């Protein structure tokens, strides 16, 4: 009977590990790109829900980043999820008097979502506009390039784009 020598086993394992080493970064990149795309669509869905509710109800609807303990965060990091709520009492803060419309969970993997500095909430007005200036969201991952953006205009319209190098650096540094 003939068997497999130790040298043949080592050579086969070396080839397998080499193939895994080449394929793993590509696989991680593909997974991160899918997660970034999913997060973009979830964010856009929340924009549309908030906009429609504000127009239909004739009152302000707010979107804000949501920390694990609840309420709205005062930071531009939306990676822990976000809230959409009808601002019944008009204070722009999520309280027991407000109506929760949507809660998005924290993002999976190493996906990060950051908004323009200084913009920690979005207020959709009854006419569909947002209060304040245009707002840019940057989505990034350690495993995917290029990162993406979602820009929300004052008119409540959005468009998707590619992130610049400074935007990616800011997003990854958090």
N, C-alpha and C positions, 0 to 999 in steps of 0.2 A: 504494500500500500504506500502510496505517495501522499504526503501532507503539505501543508503550507509552512514555509520557513519563517522564522522570526523576522528576517530582513524583508520578506514580501509583505508581512503584516504591517511593519513600520512604514514601508513605502506607501501602502494603501491608506493608512491613517494620515500620513503627511499630505497626500493628495486631497483627502476629504477635508482636513483642516484648512488647507489652502483655499479650496472652493468655498468653504464657509466664510473664511476671512474676506474673500472677494465679494460674496453675495450679501453678507450681513449689512454693510453700510447702505447698499442699494435698497435692501428690504426696509431698514429703518427710515430711510428717506421717503420711500413710498408710503409707509404707514403714517409718517408725520404729515405728508402732503394731504392724505385723505382726512386726517383729523383737522388740519387747518381748513380744508374745504368745508367740512361738516360744521365747524365753529362759525365760519363766515355765514353759512346759510342760516344757522340758528340765530345769529345776531341780526341778520336782515329780517328774519321772521319776527323777531321781537320788535324791530322798528315798525314793521307793517301793522302788527297787532296794536302797539301803542298809538300809532298814528290814527288807525281806524277807530279805536275806542275814543280818543280825544275828540275827533270830529263827530262821531255818532252821539256821544254823551254831552258834548258841548262844555266839557271841563278838562282841566289839565290832566295828563297822564305822564307819569315819571318812570324813567329807567335809571337804575343805579347799580354799581357793583355791590355784591352782597357777601360780606364775610360769613364765616361758618356760624357765628353766634346770632346771625339775623340782623335785620335793619339794613341801612345803607352805609357803605364805607366811604370815607373821605379821601380815598387814594385813587389814582388812575389805573390801578391794577384790577382788571375784570376777570382774571384767571380763576378766581374762586366762585365764579358764577355771577348772576345778576337777577334783579327783580324788575318786574313791570307792574305798576300799581296805579289805580285811580286815586288821585290826590284829593280826597273828599274834603279834608279840612284846610287845604291850600297852603300847608307849611313846607311842602317839598321834602318831607321826611316820612318814612314809612312808620306809621303808628297803628294802633289797634283800630282806629276810626277809618283807616284807609282800606280799600278793597284790593287784595292781591289778585292780579290777573295772571301772572306767569312768574315762575321761579325756574331759572336755568341752573343746573348743577355745575360744580367745579369742572374745569376742563381736564381731560385725561392726559396721561403721559407727561411729556415735558412741554406741552403747548402753553404758550403765554399770550395774553391779550391785554394790551395797554391802550389807553386813550390819550389824547392830547393832554399835556400837563395843564392842570388848573380846571379841567372839565371832568368832574366826578359824577355828574348826573346829566340826564337829558330830560328836558321838560317839553313835551308835545302840547302845543296850544290848541284850543278848540278849532282854529282854522287850519290845523295840520302842520304849521310851522314849528320850528324848535326855537326856544329862547336861547340867546347867546350867539356865539360864533360857530363857524363850521367846526366839525369835530372829526378827527382822524383816529381810527382804531388800527393798531398794528398787531398782526398775528405773527408769532415766530416760534421756532423750535431749534434746539441744538442740532437736530438731525435733518432739517429740511432747508434747502435754499432753492429759490428765493422765498422770502417771507411775503405775506400779503397784507394789504390794507383794505379797509372799508372806510370811505369818506362819506359823512352825513352832512348835507348842506343845511343852511338855515331854512330852506323851503321844505325840508323833510325828505328830500330825495337823496339817494345814495348811489355810489359807484364803487366798483372793485378795482384794485390796482396792485402794483408791485411795490414793495417797501424799498426805500433808499437805504444805503449803508448806515447813515446815522440813525435812522428809524429802527433798523434791525439791532444795532448796538444798544440803543436805549431800551428796546424791548427785552433783549437778553439780559442786560444788566439789572433790569427791573427797578 
